[in-house]
Amino acid sequence: MRFRALQLTLTLCLLLGSAPAVANLADLSLDELLDIEVTLVSRRPVITVGDGEDFVRRGGMVGFVIRSRKVRFLINPDAAAKVGISFSSKLLRIAEIYQP
């Protein structure tokens, strides 16, 4: 959990690029950091990949989930379309499509 929070904080540091904004990140929860990251990245043509359905629900594009003890992926085509990204039909056929 701490590693993920550190990873998110470093990503946000790069995206925000300002020391005062970064200093305020230390007091945020992991969920709050994730929300900020998804919001900042969702404005750019970057494929966001994370773990779990909650990540996709929050606006991520691809989330890895466990189904019947196997790793599968969930795709949110609406989040991708907002920044001009589309996934191939072959990929969409094998993915689970997120429907809000």
Secondary structure in CASP SS format (residue, H / E / C, confidence):
PFRMAT SS
TARGET T0000
AUTHOR 0000-0000-0000
METHOD secondary structure of the structure
MODEL  1
M C 1.00
R H 1.00
F H 1.00
R H 1.00
A H 1.00
L H 1.00
Q H 1.00
L H 1.00
T H 1.00
L H 1.00
T H 1.00
L H 1.00
C H 1.00
L H 1.00
L H 1.00
L H 1.00
G C 1.00
S C 1.00
A H 1.00
P H 1.00
A H 1.00
V H 1.00
A H 1.00
N H 1.00
L H 1.00
A H 1.00
D H 1.00
L C 1.00
S C 1.00
L H 1.00
D H 1.00
E H 1.00
L H 1.00
L H 1.00
D H 1.00
I H 1.00
E H 1.00
V H 1.00
T H 1.00
L H 1.00
V H 1.00
S C 1.00
R C 1.00
R C 1.00
P C 1.00
V C 1.00
I C 1.00
T C 1.00
V E 1.00
G E 1.00
D E 1.00
G C 1.00
E H 1.00
D H 1.00
F H 1.00
V H 1.00
R H 1.00
R C 1.00
G C 1.00
G C 1.00
M C 1.00
V E 1.00
G E 1.00
F E 1.00
V E 1.00
I E 1.00
R E 1.00
S C 1.00
R C 1.00
K E 1.00
V E 1.00
R E 1.00
F E 1.00
L E 1.00
I E 1.00
N C 1.00
P H 1.00
D H 1.00
A H 1.00
A H 1.00
A H 1.00
K H 1.00
V C 1.00
G C 1.00
I C 1.00
S C 1.00
F C 1.00
S C 1.00
S H 1.00
K H 1.00
L H 1.00
L H 1.00
R H 1.00
I H 1.00
A C 1.00
E E 1.00
I E 1.00
Y C 1.00
Q C 1.00
P C 1.00
END
